[in-house]
Amino acid sequence: MNNIEAQQSFFNDNYARYSSETIKSYKISLKQFFGFSNKQFDVIKPADIRLWLAALQEEKELKPRSIHLKLSALKMFYRYCIEESLIKKDPTLNIKKPHVGDSPPYYLKRRQITQLQELTRSDDRDRALVEALFTTGVRISELLNIKLEDIKWETRQIWIRKGKGNKERFVLFTHECSERLQLYLKKRKKESEYLFCNERGGKLSPLIVEIRFKEFSKVLDFKVVPHTLRHTFAAHLAEKNMPQSYIQELLGHVDINSTRIYTRLIEDARKKQYDSFQL
């Protein structure tokens, strides 16, 4: 069995286990590694992997998090090879993953949120998009899958049918968000079952939203993507001392460790508050 056959077997057997994005990422990482080593998978040594990791760090100047993800792909592939008896010894076994610092996520300050809201005020759809992302904390993929029947206007709740990992949950939205959404729905010309639709009535493409946010970033002179608003949602709640378990539930995190990164924001907020009193 050669490299291509081994990789294809790995992906075929794990197709249902991984998301399409994970599979895409793993394929890229494995292609990069075997292209770098120029060896067959069953003769790879730990030294080959260390050389690749060093090249990623020095030549590509990748951050530890990116290297961590690429090494994870290689480790999962070789774990599979061991399980299927394709090799006798796992060359990744003693390769340690680079330390990934628990740095706070990038999020917008209140002033920046206001600037974004003002920028999109003249476009009902864009304004509704910004408000929905900021006040619900949903992923862009989740937002664009929301159907009108999923919204409970009277209690201001939205049913997220299939979040990450096919987990269902309810998210909340504000009175301001409700008004923005209803204004957009009232003025839009196309009938659709989706909250945000395209010109044909189907769900809006994430690519369209991504392009709009790139345009926002140019005008505002600071970077903002849809996921920035998810971070901003969680960061502002953390700064107000909302319990981690509540933030975890609203974000749809399966593991609370994914939410703990926002606790750093609480510490930063308290320090800034302390410093302001000392001036």
LOVO-281204 format. One record per residue: residue number from 1; z, x, y of N, C-alpha, C in turn; residue in one letter. Coordinates in nm, 2 decimals. Layout:
N
REC  seq     n.w     n.u     n.v    ca.w    ca.u    ca.v     c.w     c.u     c.v  type
REC  NUM       Z       X       Y       Z       X       Y       Z       X       Y     A
...
This chain:
279
REC  seq     n.w     n.u     n.v    ca.w    ca.u    ca.v     c.w     c.u     c.v  type
REC    1    0.00    0.08   -0.12    0.00    0.00    0.00    0.00    0.09    0.13     M
REC    2   -0.09    0.06    0.22   -0.10    0.14    0.34   -0.02    0.07    0.45     N
REC    3   -0.02    0.13    0.57    0.05    0.09    0.68    0.02   -0.06    0.72     N
REC    4   -0.11   -0.09    0.73   -0.15   -0.22    0.77   -0.11   -0.32    0.67     I
REC    5   -0.12   -0.29    0.55   -0.09   -0.39    0.44    0.07   -0.41    0.44     E
REC    6    0.14   -0.31    0.46    0.29   -0.32    0.46    0.34   -0.41    0.58     A
REC    7    0.28   -0.38    0.69    0.31   -0.46    0.81    0.27   -0.61    0.79     Q
REC    8    0.15   -0.63    0.74    0.11   -0.77    0.72    0.20   -0.84    0.63     Q
REC    9    0.24   -0.77    0.52    0.34   -0.83    0.43    0.47   -0.87    0.49     S
REC   10    0.52   -0.78    0.58    0.64   -0.80    0.65    0.63   -0.92    0.74     F
REC   11    0.53   -0.93    0.81    0.51   -1.05    0.90    0.49   -1.18    0.83     F
REC   12    0.41   -1.17    0.72    0.39   -1.29    0.64    0.52   -1.35    0.58     N
REC   13    0.60   -1.26    0.54    0.73   -1.30    0.47    0.84   -1.35    0.58     D
REC   14    0.82   -1.30    0.70    0.92   -1.33    0.80    0.86   -1.43    0.91     N
REC   15    0.75   -1.49    0.89    0.68   -1.57    0.99    0.77   -1.68    1.04     Y
REC   16    0.84   -1.75    0.95    0.93   -1.86    0.98    1.06   -1.82    1.04     A
REC   17    1.10   -1.69    1.02    1.23   -1.64    1.07    1.23   -1.61    1.22     R
REC   18    1.11   -1.55    1.26    1.11   -1.50    1.40    1.02   -1.59    1.49     Y
REC   19    1.05   -1.59    1.62    0.97   -1.67    1.71    0.84   -1.60    1.73     S
REC   20    0.74   -1.67    1.79    0.61   -1.61    1.81    0.62   -1.49    1.91     S
REC   21    0.71   -1.50    2.00    0.73   -1.39    2.10    0.79   -1.26    2.03     E
REC   22    0.88   -1.29    1.94    0.94   -1.17    1.86    0.84   -1.11    1.78     T
REC   23    0.76   -1.19    1.71    0.65   -1.13    1.62    0.55   -1.05    1.70     I
REC   24    0.52   -1.10    1.82    0.42   -1.03    1.91    0.48   -0.90    1.95     K
REC   25    0.61   -0.90    1.99    0.68   -0.78    2.03    0.69   -0.67    1.92     S
REC   26    0.73   -0.72    1.80    0.74   -0.64    1.68    0.60   -0.57    1.64     Y
REC   27    0.50   -0.65    1.65    0.36   -0.60    1.62    0.32   -0.49    1.71     K
REC   28    0.35   -0.50    1.84    0.32   -0.40    1.94    0.40   -0.27    1.91     I
REC   29    0.53   -0.29    1.88    0.62   -0.18    1.86    0.58   -0.10    1.73     S
REC   30    0.55   -0.17    1.63    0.51   -0.10    1.50    0.37   -0.03    1.52     L
REC   31    0.28   -0.09    1.59    0.15   -0.03    1.61    0.17    0.10    1.69     K
REC   32    0.26    0.09    1.79    0.28    0.21    1.88    0.34    0.32    1.79     Q
REC   33    0.44    0.29    1.71    0.51    0.39    1.63    0.41    0.46    1.53     F
REC   34    0.34    0.38    1.46    0.25    0.44    1.35    0.13    0.51    1.42     F
REC   35    0.09    0.47    1.54   -0.01    0.54    1.61    0.04    0.67    1.66     G
REC   36    0.17    0.68    1.69    0.23    0.80    1.74    0.25    0.90    1.62     F
REC   37    0.30    0.85    1.51    0.34    0.94    1.40    0.22    0.98    1.32     S
REC   38    0.12    0.89    1.31   -0.01    0.92    1.24    0.03    0.95    1.09     N
REC   39    0.13    0.88    1.04    0.17    0.90    0.90    0.18    0.76    0.83     K
REC   40    0.17    0.76    0.70    0.20    0.64    0.62    0.35    0.60    0.62     Q
REC   41    0.37    0.48    0.62    0.51    0.43    0.63    0.61    0.48    0.53     F
REC   42    0.56    0.52    0.41    0.65    0.56    0.30    0.68    0.71    0.30     D
REC   43    0.63    0.78    0.40    0.66    0.92    0.41    0.72    0.96    0.54     V
REC   44    0.76    0.85    0.62    0.82    0.87    0.75    0.96    0.93    0.73     I
REC   45    1.00    1.03    0.81    1.13    1.09    0.81    1.21    1.05    0.94     K
REC   46    1.34    1.06    0.94    1.42    1.04    1.06    1.37    1.12    1.18     P
REC   47    1.33    1.24    1.15    1.28    1.33    1.26    1.16    1.27    1.33     A
REC   48    1.07    1.20    1.26    0.95    1.14    1.31    0.99    1.03    1.41     D
REC   49    1.09    0.96    1.38    1.14    0.85    1.46    1.21    0.90    1.59     I
REC   50    1.29    1.01    1.57    1.35    1.07    1.69    1.25    1.12    1.79     R
REC   51    1.14    1.18    1.73    1.04    1.23    1.82    0.98    1.12    1.90     L
REC   52    0.95    1.01    1.84    0.89    0.89    1.90    0.98    0.84    2.01     W
REC   53    1.11    0.83    1.98    1.21    0.77    2.08    1.22    0.87    2.20     L
REC   54    1.21    1.00    2.17    1.22    1.09    2.28    1.10    1.08    2.37     A
REC   55    0.98    1.06    2.31    0.86    1.04    2.38    0.86    0.92    2.47     A
REC   56    0.92    0.81    2.41    0.93    0.68    2.49    1.01    0.70    2.61     L
REC   57    1.12    0.78    2.60    1.21    0.80    2.71    1.16    0.90    2.81     Q
REC   58    1.09    1.00    2.77    1.04    1.11    2.86    0.91    1.08    2.91     E
REC   59    0.81    1.05    2.83    0.67    1.03    2.87    0.65    0.89    2.93     E
REC   60    0.70    0.79    2.86    0.68    0.65    2.91    0.79    0.60    3.01     K
REC   61    0.90    0.68    3.01    1.01    0.65    3.10    1.06    0.51    3.08     E
REC   62    1.07    0.47    2.96    1.12    0.33    2.93    1.27    0.33    2.94     L
REC   63    1.32    0.21    2.98    1.46    0.19    3.00    1.53    0.18    2.86     K
REC   64    1.66    0.20    2.85    1.73    0.19    2.72    1.71    0.06    2.65     P
REC   65    1.71   -0.05    2.73    1.69   -0.18    2.67    1.56   -0.20    2.60     R
REC   66    1.45   -0.14    2.66    1.32   -0.15    2.60    1.31   -0.07    2.47     S
REC   67    1.37    0.05    2.48    1.37    0.14    2.36    1.45    0.07    2.25     I
REC   68    1.56    0.01    2.29    1.64   -0.06    2.19    1.56   -0.16    2.11     H
REC   69    1.48   -0.24    2.19    1.40   -0.35    2.12    1.30   -0.29    2.03     L
REC   70    1.23   -0.18    2.07    1.13   -0.12    1.99    1.19   -0.06    1.86     K
REC   71    1.31    0.00    1.87    1.37    0.06    1.75    1.42   -0.06    1.66     L
REC   72    1.46   -0.17    1.72    1.50   -0.29    1.64    1.38   -0.33    1.55     S
REC   73    1.26   -0.33    1.60    1.14   -0.37    1.53    1.13   -0.28    1.41     A
REC   74    1.14   -0.15    1.43    1.12   -0.05    1.33    1.23   -0.06    1.22     L
REC   75    1.36   -0.09    1.26    1.47   -0.10    1.17    1.45   -0.23    1.08     K
REC   76    1.40   -0.34    1.14    1.38   -0.46    1.06    1.27   -0.44    0.96     M
REC   77    1.16   -0.37    1.00    1.05   -0.34    0.91    1.09   -0.26    0.79     F
REC   78    1.17   -0.16    0.82    1.21   -0.07    0.71    1.32   -0.13    0.62     Y
REC   79    1.40   -0.22    0.68    1.49   -0.30    0.60    1.42   -0.39    0.50     R
REC   80    1.31   -0.44    0.54    1.22   -0.52    0.46    1.16   -0.44    0.35     Y
REC   81    1.12   -0.32    0.38    1.06   -0.23    0.29    1.16   -0.19    0.17     C
REC   82    1.28   -0.17    0.21    1.39   -0.14    0.11    1.41   -0.26    0.02     I
REC   83    1.42   -0.38    0.08    1.44   -0.50    0.00    1.33   -0.53   -0.10     E
REC   84    1.21   -0.49   -0.06    1.09   -0.52   -0.14    1.06   -0.40   -0.23     E
REC   85    1.15   -0.30   -0.23    1.13   -0.18   -0.31    1.00   -0.10   -0.28     S
REC   86    0.96   -0.11   -0.16    0.84   -0.03   -0.12    0.87    0.11   -0.09     L
REC   87    1.00    0.14   -0.06    1.05    0.28   -0.03    1.19    0.29   -0.10     I
REC   88    1.23    0.41   -0.12    1.37    0.43   -0.18    1.47    0.46   -0.07     K
REC   89    1.43    0.51    0.04    1.53    0.55    0.14    1.49    0.50    0.28     K
REC   90    1.58    0.44    0.36    1.54    0.39    0.49    1.55    0.50    0.59     D
REC   91    1.44    0.54    0.65    1.45    0.65    0.75    1.52    0.61    0.88     P
REC   92    1.54    0.48    0.91    1.60    0.44    1.03    1.75    0.43    1.02     T
REC   93    1.80    0.44    0.89    1.94    0.41    0.87    2.04    0.48    0.96     L
REC   94    2.02    0.61    0.99    2.12    0.68    1.07    2.07    0.71    1.21     N
REC   95    1.96    0.63    1.25    1.91    0.64    1.39    1.99    0.54    1.47     I
REC   96    2.06    0.59    1.57    2.14    0.51    1.65    2.06    0.45    1.77     K
REC   97    2.09    0.32    1.79    2.02    0.26    1.90    2.08    0.31    2.04     K
REC   98    1.99    0.33    2.14    2.04    0.38    2.27    2.14    0.28    2.33     P
REC   99    2.23    0.33    2.40    2.33    0.24    2.46    2.27    0.16    2.58     H
REC  100    2.29    0.03    2.57    2.23   -0.06    2.68    2.35   -0.10    2.77     V
REC  101    2.34   -0.06    2.89    2.45   -0.09    2.98    2.46   -0.24    3.00     G
REC  102    2.58   -0.29    3.02    2.61   -0.43    3.04    2.60   -0.46    3.19     D
REC  103    2.48   -0.43    3.25    2.47   -0.44    3.40    2.44   -0.59    3.43     S
REC  104    2.49   -0.63    3.55    2.48   -0.77    3.59    2.33   -0.80    3.60     P
REC  105    2.29   -0.92    3.57    2.15   -0.96    3.59    2.11   -0.98    3.73     P
REC  106    1.98   -0.96    3.76    1.93   -0.98    3.90    1.93   -1.13    3.93     Y
REC  107    1.99   -1.17    4.04    1.99   -1.31    4.08    1.99   -1.32    4.24     Y
REC  108    1.95   -1.43    4.29    1.94   -1.45    4.43    2.07   -1.49    4.50     L
REC  109    2.08   -1.44    4.62    2.20   -1.48    4.70    2.17   -1.62    4.77     K
REC  110    2.27   -1.68    4.82    2.25   -1.81    4.89    2.14   -1.81    4.99     R
REC  111    2.14   -1.70    5.07    2.04   -1.69    5.18    1.90   -1.69    5.12     R
REC  112    1.88   -1.62    5.01    1.75   -1.61    4.95    1.71   -1.74    4.88     Q
REC  113    1.80   -1.81    4.83    1.77   -1.94    4.77    1.72   -2.04    4.88     I
REC  114    1.79   -2.03    5.00    1.75   -2.11    5.11    1.61   -2.08    5.16     T
REC  115    1.58   -1.95    5.16    1.45   -1.91    5.20    1.34   -1.96    5.11     Q
REC  116    1.37   -1.96    4.98    1.28   -2.01    4.88    1.26   -2.16    4.89     L
REC  117    1.37   -2.23    4.92    1.36   -2.37    4.93    1.28   -2.41    5.06     Q
REC  118    1.30   -2.33    5.16    1.22   -2.36    5.29    1.08   -2.33    5.27     E
REC  119    1.04   -2.22    5.20    0.91   -2.19    5.17    0.83   -2.29    5.10     L
REC  120    0.89   -2.36    5.00    0.83   -2.46    4.92    0.84   -2.60    4.97     T
REC  121    0.90   -2.62    5.09    0.93   -2.75    5.14    0.81   -2.84    5.16     R
REC  122    0.70   -2.78    5.20    0.57   -2.85    5.23    0.50   -2.89    5.10     S
REC  123    0.53   -2.84    4.99    0.46   -2.88    4.86    0.56   -2.95    4.77     D
REC  124    0.54   -3.08    4.75    0.64   -3.16    4.67    0.66   -3.11    4.53     D
REC  125    0.55   -3.06    4.46    0.57   -3.01    4.33    0.64   -2.88    4.32     R
REC  126    0.60   -2.79    4.41    0.67   -2.66    4.41    0.82   -2.67    4.44     D
REC  127    0.84   -2.76    4.54    0.98   -2.78    4.58    1.07   -2.84    4.47     R
REC  128    1.01   -2.93    4.40    1.07   -2.99    4.28    1.10   -2.89    4.17     A
REC  129    1.00   -2.81    4.15    1.01   -2.70    4.04    1.12   -2.61    4.07     L
REC  130    1.13   -2.56    4.20    1.23   -2.47    4.24    1.37   -2.54    4.22     V
REC  131    1.38   -2.66    4.27    1.51   -2.73    4.26    1.56   -2.75    4.12     E
REC  132    1.46   -2.79    4.03    1.49   -2.82    3.89    1.54   -2.69    3.82     A
REC  133    1.47   -2.58    3.84    1.51   -2.46    3.78    1.64   -2.41    3.82     L
REC  134    1.67   -2.42    3.96    1.79   -2.37    4.01    1.91   -2.45    3.98     F
REC  135    1.90   -2.58    3.97    2.01   -2.67    3.95    2.04   -2.70    3.80     T
REC  136    1.94   -2.68    3.71    1.97   -2.70    3.57    1.99   -2.58    3.49     T
REC  137    1.93   -2.46    3.53    1.95   -2.34    3.46    1.86   -2.33    3.33     G
REC  138    1.76   -2.42    3.32    1.68   -2.43    3.20    1.57   -2.31    3.21     V
REC  139    1.52   -2.28    3.09    1.41   -2.18    3.08    1.29   -2.25    3.12     R
REC  140    1.19   -2.18    3.17    1.06   -2.24    3.22    1.00   -2.32    3.11     I
REC  141    1.00   -2.26    2.98    0.94   -2.33    2.87    1.01   -2.47    2.84     S
REC  142    1.14   -2.47    2.86    1.21   -2.59    2.84    1.18   -2.70    2.95     E
REC  143    1.17   -2.65    3.08    1.14   -2.74    3.19    1.00   -2.80    3.17     L
REC  144    0.90   -2.73    3.13    0.77   -2.78    3.12    0.75   -2.87    3.00     L
REC  145    0.85   -2.87    2.91    0.84   -2.96    2.79    0.92   -3.09    2.82     N
REC  146    0.98   -3.10    2.93    1.06   -3.22    2.96    0.97   -3.34    2.98     I
REC  147    1.00   -3.45    2.92    0.92   -3.57    2.93    1.01   -3.67    3.02     K
REC  148    0.94   -3.76    3.08    1.01   -3.86    3.17    1.12   -3.94    3.09     L
REC  149    1.09   -3.96    2.97    1.18   -4.04    2.89    1.31   -3.96    2.85     E
REC  150    1.31   -3.83    2.88    1.42   -3.74    2.85    1.52   -3.74    2.97     D
REC  151    1.49   -3.80    3.08    1.57   -3.80    3.20    1.65   -3.93    3.21     I
REC  152    1.78   -3.91    3.23    1.87   -4.02    3.26    1.91   -4.01    3.41     K
REC  153    1.84   -4.09    3.49    1.85   -4.08    3.63    1.99   -4.13    3.68     W
REC  154    2.04   -4.23    3.61    2.17   -4.29    3.66    2.29   -4.19    3.64     E
REC  155    2.28   -4.11    3.54    2.39   -4.01    3.52    2.35   -3.87    3.55     T
REC  156    2.22   -3.85    3.60    2.17   -3.72    3.63    2.18   -3.62    3.52     R
REC  157    2.12   -3.66    3.40    2.12   -3.57    3.29    1.98   -3.56    3.23     Q
REC  158    1.95   -3.45    3.17    1.82   -3.43    3.11    1.84   -3.38    2.96     I
REC  159    1.78   -3.44    2.87    1.78   -3.40    2.73    1.68   -3.29    2.71     W
REC  160    1.73   -3.18    2.67    1.64   -3.07    2.63    1.63   -3.08    2.48     I
REC  161    1.51   -3.13    2.44    1.49   -3.16    2.30    1.49   -3.04    2.21     R
REC  162    1.41   -2.94    2.25    1.41   -2.82    2.16    1.42   -2.69    2.25     K
REC  163    1.54   -2.65    2.26    1.56   -2.52    2.34    1.54   -2.40    2.25     G
REC  164    1.58   -2.29    2.29    1.56   -2.17    2.21    1.63   -2.18    2.07     K
REC  165    1.57   -2.15    1.96    1.63   -2.17    1.83    1.63   -2.32    1.79     G
REC  166    1.55   -2.40    1.86    1.54   -2.55    1.83    1.67   -2.62    1.85     N
REC  167    1.75   -2.57    1.94    1.88   -2.63    1.97    1.87   -2.73    2.08     K
REC  168    1.93   -2.85    2.06    1.92   -2.96    2.16    2.05   -2.95    2.24     E
REC  169    2.03   -2.99    2.37    2.15   -3.00    2.46    2.11   -3.09    2.58     R
REC  170    2.21   -3.12    2.65    2.19   -3.19    2.78    2.23   -3.10    2.90     F
REC  171    2.15   -3.11    3.00    2.18   -3.03    3.12    2.19   -3.13    3.24     V
REC  172    2.26   -3.09    3.34    2.28   -3.18    3.46    2.20   -3.14    3.57     L
REC  173    2.18   -3.23    3.67    2.11   -3.20    3.79    2.17   -3.27    3.91     F
REC  174    2.15   -3.21    4.03    2.22   -3.26    4.15    2.15   -3.38    4.21     T
REC  175    2.22   -3.45    4.30    2.16   -3.56    4.38    2.03   -3.51    4.46     H
REC  176    2.05   -3.39    4.52    1.93   -3.33    4.59    1.81   -3.31    4.50     E
REC  177    1.84   -3.26    4.38    1.73   -3.24    4.28    1.67   -3.37    4.24     C
REC  178    1.75   -3.47    4.22    1.70   -3.60    4.18    1.61   -3.66    4.29     S
REC  179    1.64   -3.64    4.41    1.55   -3.69    4.52    1.42   -3.61    4.53     E
REC  180    1.43   -3.48    4.50    1.31   -3.40    4.50    1.22   -3.44    4.39     R
REC  181    1.27   -3.46    4.27    1.19   -3.49    4.16    1.13   -3.63    4.17     L
REC  182    1.20   -3.72    4.22    1.15   -3.86    4.24    1.04   -3.86    4.35     Q
REC  183    1.06   -3.78    4.46    0.96   -3.78    4.56    0.83   -3.72    4.51     L
REC  184    0.84   -3.62    4.43    0.72   -3.56    4.36    0.65   -3.66    4.27     Y
REC  185    0.73   -3.73    4.19    0.67   -3.82    4.09    0.61   -3.94    4.17     L
REC  186    0.66   -3.98    4.28    0.61   -4.09    4.36    0.47   -4.05    4.42     K
REC  187    0.46   -3.93    4.46    0.34   -3.89    4.53    0.23   -3.83    4.44     K
REC  188    0.27   -3.79    4.32    0.16   -3.73    4.23    0.06   -3.84    4.19     R
REC  189   -0.06   -3.80    4.18   -0.17   -3.89    4.15   -0.20   -3.91    4.01     K
REC  190   -0.16   -3.82    3.92   -0.19   -3.83    3.78   -0.07   -3.89    3.70     K
REC  191   -0.10   -3.99    3.61    0.00   -4.04    3.52    0.02   -3.95    3.41     E
REC  192    0.14   -3.93    3.37    0.17   -3.84    3.26    0.31   -3.87    3.20     S
REC  193    0.32   -3.84    3.07    0.45   -3.85    3.01    0.55   -3.73    3.04     E
REC  194    0.49   -3.63    3.10    0.56   -3.51    3.13    0.62   -3.51    3.27     Y
REC  195    0.73   -3.45    3.29    0.79   -3.44    3.43    0.70   -3.36    3.52     L
REC  196    0.65   -3.25    3.47    0.55   -3.17    3.55    0.42   -3.16    3.47     F
REC  197    0.31   -3.21    3.53    0.19   -3.22    3.46    0.08   -3.15    3.53     C
REC  198   -0.03   -3.12    3.46   -0.15   -3.06    3.52   -0.25   -3.17    3.57     N
REC  199   -0.37   -3.14    3.61   -0.46   -3.23    3.66   -0.52   -3.33    3.56     E
REC  200   -0.50   -3.30    3.43   -0.55   -3.38    3.32   -0.44   -3.47    3.26     R
REC  201   -0.32   -3.45    3.32   -0.20   -3.53    3.27   -0.12   -3.46    3.16     G
REC  202   -0.17   -3.35    3.11   -0.10   -3.27    3.01    0.02   -3.19    3.08     G
REC  203    0.10   -3.12    3.00    0.21   -3.05    3.06    0.16   -2.93    3.14     K
REC  204    0.22   -2.90    3.24    0.18   -2.79    3.33    0.20   -2.66    3.26     L
REC  205    0.10   -2.57    3.28    0.10   -2.44    3.22    0.20   -2.34    3.28     S
REC  206    0.27   -2.27    3.20    0.37   -2.17    3.25    0.29   -2.06    3.33     P
REC  207    0.17   -2.04    3.30    0.09   -1.94    3.38    0.07   -1.98    3.52     L
REC  208    0.05   -2.11    3.54    0.03   -2.16    3.68    0.16   -2.14    3.76     I
REC  209    0.27   -2.17    3.69    0.40   -2.15    3.76    0.43   -2.00    3.79     V
REC  210    0.39   -1.92    3.70    0.41   -1.77    3.72    0.33   -1.72    3.83     E
REC  211    0.21   -1.77    3.85    0.12   -1.73    3.96    0.18   -1.78    4.09     I
REC  212    0.23   -1.90    4.09    0.29   -1.95    4.22    0.41   -1.87    4.26     R
REC  213    0.49   -1.83    4.16    0.61   -1.75    4.19    0.58   -1.61    4.24     F
REC  214    0.47   -1.55    4.19    0.42   -1.43    4.24    0.38   -1.44    4.39     K
REC  215    0.32   -1.55    4.42    0.28   -1.58    4.56    0.41   -1.59    4.65     E
REC  216    0.51   -1.66    4.60    0.64   -1.67    4.67    0.70   -1.54    4.70     F
REC  217    0.69   -1.45    4.60    0.75   -1.32    4.61    0.69   -1.24    4.72     S
REC  218    0.56   -1.25    4.73    0.48   -1.17    4.84    0.52   -1.22    4.98     K
REC  219    0.54   -1.35    4.99    0.57   -1.41    5.12    0.72   -1.38    5.16     V
REC  220    0.80   -1.39    5.06    0.95   -1.37    5.09    0.99   -1.23    5.09     L
REC  221    0.91   -1.14    5.04    0.94   -0.99    5.04    1.06   -0.96    4.95     D
REC  222    1.09   -1.05    4.85    1.18   -1.01    4.74    1.13   -1.08    4.61     F
REC  223    1.16   -1.02    4.50    1.11   -1.06    4.38    1.18   -1.19    4.33     K
REC  224    1.10   -1.29    4.28    1.15   -1.41    4.22    1.06   -1.46    4.12     V
REC  225    1.10   -1.47    4.00    1.03   -1.54    3.89    1.11   -1.65    3.84     V
REC  226    1.05   -1.74    3.76    1.12   -1.86    3.71    1.26   -1.83    3.65     P
REC  227    1.26   -1.72    3.57    1.38   -1.68    3.50    1.49   -1.63    3.60     H
REC  228    1.45   -1.58    3.71    1.55   -1.54    3.82    1.64   -1.66    3.85     T
REC  229    1.58   -1.78    3.86    1.66   -1.90    3.90    1.76   -1.94    3.79     L
REC  230    1.72   -1.91    3.66    1.82   -1.93    3.55    1.94   -1.84    3.57     R
REC  231    1.91   -1.71    3.60    2.02   -1.61    3.62    2.10   -1.66    3.75     H
REC  232    2.03   -1.70    3.85    2.10   -1.74    3.97    2.19   -1.86    3.95     T
REC  233    2.14   -1.96    3.87    2.22   -2.07    3.83    2.35   -2.03    3.76     F
REC  234    2.34   -1.94    3.66    2.46   -1.90    3.59    2.55   -1.81    3.67     A
REC  235    2.49   -1.72    3.76    2.57   -1.63    3.84    2.65   -1.71    3.94     A
REC  236    2.59   -1.81    4.00    2.67   -1.89    4.10    2.78   -1.97    4.04     H
REC  237    2.76   -2.01    3.91    2.87   -2.08    3.84    2.98   -1.98    3.81     L
REC  238    2.94   -1.86    3.76    3.04   -1.76    3.73    3.12   -1.72    3.85     A
REC  239    3.06   -1.71    3.96    3.13   -1.67    4.08    3.23   -1.78    4.13     E
REC  240    3.21   -1.90    4.08    3.30   -2.01    4.11    3.41   -2.03    4.00     K
REC  241    3.41   -1.93    3.91    3.51   -1.92    3.80    3.49   -2.04    3.70     N
REC  242    3.37   -2.09    3.68    3.35   -2.18    3.57    3.38   -2.11    3.44     M
REC  243    3.45   -2.17    3.35    3.47   -2.11    3.21    3.35   -2.07    3.14     P
REC  244    3.35   -1.96    3.07    3.24   -1.91    3.00    3.18   -2.01    2.90     Q
REC  245    3.27   -2.08    2.84    3.22   -2.18    2.74    3.13   -2.29    2.80     S
REC  246    3.17   -2.33    2.92    3.09   -2.43    2.99    2.95   -2.37    3.03     Y
REC  247    2.95   -2.25    3.08    2.82   -2.19    3.12    2.74   -2.17    2.99     I
REC  248    2.80   -2.13    2.89    2.73   -2.11    2.76    2.66   -2.24    2.71     Q
REC  249    2.73   -2.35    2.72    2.68   -2.48    2.68    2.56   -2.52    2.77     E
REC  250    2.57   -2.50    2.90    2.47   -2.54    2.99    2.34   -2.45    2.98     L
REC  251    2.36   -2.33    2.95    2.25   -2.24    2.93    2.18   -2.25    2.79     L
REC  252    2.26   -2.31    2.70    2.21   -2.32    2.56    2.21   -2.19    2.48     G
REC  253    2.31   -2.10    2.52    2.33   -1.98    2.44    2.40   -2.01    2.31     H
REC  254    2.35   -1.96    2.20    2.41   -1.98    2.07    2.53   -1.89    2.06     V
REC  255    2.52   -1.77    2.11    2.62   -1.67    2.10    2.69   -1.65    2.24     D
REC  256    2.82   -1.66    2.25    2.88   -1.64    2.38    2.87   -1.50    2.44     I
REC  257    2.84   -1.41    2.35    2.81   -1.27    2.40    2.70   -1.27    2.50     N
REC  258    2.60   -1.36    2.48    2.49   -1.37    2.57    2.53   -1.41    2.71     S
REC  259    2.64   -1.48    2.72    2.69   -1.54    2.84    2.79   -1.44    2.91     T
REC  260    2.85   -1.35    2.84    2.96   -1.26    2.89    2.91   -1.17    3.00     R
REC  261    2.78   -1.15    3.00    2.72   -1.06    3.11    2.75   -1.11    3.24     I
REC  262    2.77   -1.24    3.25    2.79   -1.30    3.38    2.94   -1.29    3.43     Y
REC  263    3.03   -1.25    3.34    3.17   -1.22    3.38    3.18   -1.10    3.47     T
REC  264    3.08   -1.01    3.46    3.08   -0.90    3.56    3.06   -0.95    3.70     R
REC  265    2.99   -1.06    3.71    2.96   -1.12    3.84    3.09   -1.17    3.91     L
REC  266    3.18   -1.22    3.82    3.31   -1.27    3.87    3.39   -1.16    3.93     I
REC  267    3.39   -1.04    3.86    3.46   -0.93    3.90    3.40   -0.88    4.04     E
REC  268    3.27   -0.87    4.04    3.20   -0.83    4.17    3.24   -0.92    4.28     D
REC  269    3.23   -1.05    4.26    3.26   -1.15    4.36    3.40   -1.13    4.41     A
REC  270    3.50   -1.11    4.32    3.64   -1.10    4.36    3.66   -0.97    4.44     R
REC  271    3.59   -0.86    4.40    3.60   -0.74    4.48    3.55   -0.75    4.62     K
REC  272    3.43   -0.82    4.63    3.38   -0.84    4.77    3.47   -0.92    4.85     K
REC  273    3.53   -1.03    4.79    3.62   -1.11    4.86    3.75   -1.03    4.91     Q
REC  274    3.80   -0.95    4.82    3.91   -0.86    4.85    3.88   -0.77    4.97     Y
REC  275    3.76   -0.70    4.96    3.72   -0.61    5.06    3.71   -0.68    5.19     D
REC  276    3.66   -0.80    5.20    3.64   -0.87    5.32    3.77   -0.90    5.39     S
REC  277    3.88   -0.92    5.31    4.01   -0.95    5.37    4.08   -0.82    5.42     F
REC  278    4.03   -0.71    5.37    4.09   -0.58    5.41    4.03   -0.52    5.54     Q
REC  279    3.92   -0.58    5.58    3.85   -0.53    5.70    3.93   -0.56    5.83     L
